[in-house]
Amino acid sequence: MITWLAALKSKVIIGGVLVVLFAGWTFGAYRHGIKIERAEWIERKRIAEAADRQTEHDLAELAAKGAARLAEKERLLNDQAKRSADTIRTLLAGVPNCRVPRAIGRVLDTTAGSLPATPTVAEPPRPDPDETALDAVIGLAEVLDRVNENYAICRANIERLTEAKARYNDRRELVNTREKE
């Protein structure tokens, strides 16, 4: 019986050592798996961030190219408008002043914003006895000047919208950089 107890005691010790070794191996394998998973996750995050930065760079490059194209188109339109205005002025230099209907003057005034806008609820059209009357002598050069004024107003609006777009892009970039941190 003593030998049996001695053999049982050595079996318990050997079993205990085996259990401890198995638990240590299991814990080591578990920690190793965590390290590998964390390294893979960090690598995926790095790749995703690099792709995000590349996308932002590509979008900024496209926006810059678009702005350059828009500036070039605007320059070409300005040049064309100047050439057209010069051509019209040259052609109109020899034409005497003529009478222009009041309706044309109203359209130009409304376009320039010098008259109040039409009411939100449209009134029924009333015949205007002066509508067809030639009540003002307006030179074509003056009409061209009014058109150029309207064009200048449009250019100012384009500049305001371009500034607003740039401000929006700056804010978006600022927010995106904060989210990455």
C-alpha positions as CSV (number, residue, x, y, z in Angstrom):
1,M,0.0,0.0,0.0
2,I,2.9,2.3,0.7
3,T,4.3,1.7,-2.7
4,W,0.8,2.3,-4.2
5,L,0.6,5.6,-2.3
6,A,4.2,6.5,-3.4
7,A,3.3,5.7,-7.0
8,L,0.0,7.6,-6.7
9,K,1.9,10.6,-5.2
10,S,4.4,10.6,-8.1
11,K,1.5,10.3,-10.6
12,V,-0.2,13.3,-9.0
13,I,3.0,15.3,-9.1
14,I,3.7,14.3,-12.8
15,G,0.0,15.0,-13.6
16,G,0.2,18.4,-11.9
17,V,3.4,19.3,-13.7
18,L,1.7,18.2,-17.0
19,V,-1.3,20.4,-16.2
20,V,0.9,23.4,-15.4
21,L,2.9,22.9,-18.6
22,F,-0.3,22.5,-20.6
23,A,-1.8,25.7,-19.0
24,G,1.4,27.6,-19.6
25,W,1.5,26.4,-23.3
26,T,-2.2,27.4,-23.7
27,F,-1.6,30.8,-22.2
28,G,1.5,31.4,-24.3
29,A,-0.3,30.4,-27.5
30,Y,-3.2,32.7,-26.5
31,R,-0.9,35.7,-26.0
32,H,0.9,34.9,-29.2
33,G,-2.4,34.8,-31.1
34,I,-3.4,38.2,-29.6
35,K,-0.1,39.7,-30.7
36,I,-0.5,38.4,-34.3
37,E,-4.1,39.6,-34.5
38,R,-3.1,43.0,-33.1
39,A,-0.3,43.3,-35.7
40,E,-2.6,42.4,-38.5
41,W,-5.2,44.9,-37.3
42,I,-2.6,47.6,-37.1
43,E,-1.4,46.8,-40.6
44,R,-4.9,46.9,-42.0
45,K,-5.5,50.2,-40.2
46,R,-2.2,51.6,-41.7
47,I,-3.2,50.5,-45.2
48,A,-6.7,52.0,-44.8
49,E,-5.3,55.3,-43.6
50,A,-2.8,55.4,-46.5
51,A,-5.7,54.8,-48.9
52,D,-7.7,57.6,-47.2
53,R,-4.8,60.0,-47.5
54,Q,-4.3,59.0,-51.2
55,T,-8.0,59.6,-51.8
56,E,-7.9,63.0,-50.2
57,H,-4.8,63.8,-52.2
58,D,-6.5,62.7,-55.4
59,L,-9.6,64.7,-54.6
60,A,-7.5,67.8,-53.8
61,E,-5.6,67.3,-57.1
62,L,-8.9,67.0,-59.0
63,A,-10.3,70.1,-57.3
64,A,-7.1,72.0,-58.1
65,K,-7.3,70.9,-61.8
66,G,-11.0,71.8,-61.8
67,A,-10.3,75.2,-60.4
68,A,-7.5,75.8,-62.9
69,R,-9.9,74.7,-65.7
70,L,-12.6,77.0,-64.4
71,A,-10.1,79.9,-64.2
72,E,-8.9,79.3,-67.7
73,K,-12.6,79.2,-69.0
74,E,-13.3,82.4,-67.1
75,R,-10.2,84.0,-68.6
76,L,-11.3,82.9,-72.1
77,L,-14.8,84.2,-71.5
78,N,-13.5,87.5,-70.3
79,D,-11.2,87.8,-73.3
80,Q,-14.1,86.9,-75.6
81,A,-16.4,89.4,-73.9
82,K,-13.8,92.1,-74.2
83,R,-13.3,91.3,-77.9
84,S,-17.1,91.2,-78.5
85,A,-17.5,94.5,-76.6
86,D,-14.7,96.1,-78.6
87,T,-16.2,94.8,-81.9
88,I,-19.7,96.0,-81.0
89,R,-18.4,99.4,-79.9
90,T,-16.5,99.7,-83.2
91,L,-19.6,98.7,-85.2
92,L,-21.9,101.0,-83.1
93,A,-19.6,104.0,-83.3
94,G,-21.2,105.0,-86.6
95,V,-24.8,104.0,-85.7
96,P,-26.9,107.0,-84.5
97,N,-28.7,106.7,-81.2
98,C,-32.1,105.0,-81.5
99,R,-35.1,104.8,-79.3
100,V,-35.5,101.6,-77.3
101,P,-38.9,100.4,-75.9
102,R,-39.3,100.9,-72.2
103,A,-39.7,97.1,-71.7
104,I,-36.1,96.5,-72.7
105,G,-35.0,99.1,-70.2
106,R,-37.1,97.4,-67.5
107,V,-35.5,94.0,-68.3
108,L,-32.1,95.4,-68.1
109,D,-32.9,97.3,-64.9
110,T,-34.4,94.2,-63.3
111,T,-31.4,92.1,-64.3
112,A,-29.1,94.6,-62.7
113,G,-31.2,94.6,-59.6
114,S,-32.0,98.3,-59.6
115,L,-35.8,97.6,-59.4
116,P,-37.5,95.7,-56.7
117,A,-38.1,92.0,-57.5
118,T,-41.5,90.9,-58.7
119,P,-43.9,90.0,-55.9
120,T,-44.0,86.4,-54.7
121,V,-47.7,86.2,-55.7
122,A,-47.8,87.1,-59.4
123,E,-50.3,89.7,-60.3
124,P,-52.4,89.2,-63.4
125,P,-50.8,91.0,-66.4
126,R,-52.3,94.4,-67.0
127,P,-52.0,96.0,-70.4
128,D,-49.6,98.8,-70.2
129,P,-50.3,101.6,-72.6
130,D,-46.7,102.8,-72.4
131,E,-45.3,99.3,-73.1
132,T,-45.0,99.8,-76.8
133,A,-44.2,103.5,-76.5
134,L,-40.7,104.6,-77.4
135,D,-40.2,106.9,-74.5
136,A,-36.5,106.9,-74.0
137,V,-33.5,107.3,-76.2
138,I,-31.0,104.7,-75.1
139,G,-27.8,104.3,-77.0
140,L,-26.7,100.8,-77.8
141,A,-23.4,101.6,-76.1
142,E,-25.4,102.2,-72.9
143,V,-27.1,98.9,-73.3
144,L,-23.7,97.2,-73.7
145,D,-22.5,99.0,-70.6
146,R,-25.5,97.6,-68.7
147,V,-24.8,94.1,-69.9
148,N,-21.2,94.5,-68.8
149,E,-22.4,95.6,-65.4
150,N,-24.6,92.5,-65.1
151,Y,-21.6,90.4,-66.2
152,A,-19.5,92.0,-63.4
153,I,-22.3,91.1,-60.9
154,C,-22.1,87.5,-62.1
155,R,-18.4,87.4,-61.7
156,A,-18.7,88.7,-58.1
157,N,-21.1,86.0,-57.4
158,I,-18.8,83.4,-58.9
159,E,-15.9,84.7,-56.7
160,R,-18.1,84.5,-53.6
161,L,-19.2,80.9,-54.4
162,T,-15.6,80.0,-55.1
163,E,-14.5,81.4,-51.7
164,A,-17.3,79.5,-50.0
165,K,-16.3,76.3,-51.7
166,A,-12.6,76.8,-50.6
167,R,-13.8,77.5,-47.0
168,Y,-15.9,74.3,-47.1
169,N,-12.9,72.3,-48.3
170,D,-10.7,73.7,-45.6
171,R,-13.2,72.9,-42.9
172,R,-13.6,69.4,-44.3
173,E,-9.9,68.8,-44.3
174,L,-9.6,70.1,-40.8
175,V,-12.4,67.8,-39.5
176,N,-10.9,64.8,-41.4
177,T,-7.4,65.4,-39.8
178,R,-9.0,65.6,-36.3
179,E,-10.8,62.3,-36.9
180,K,-7.6,60.6,-37.9
181,E,-5.8,61.6,-34.7
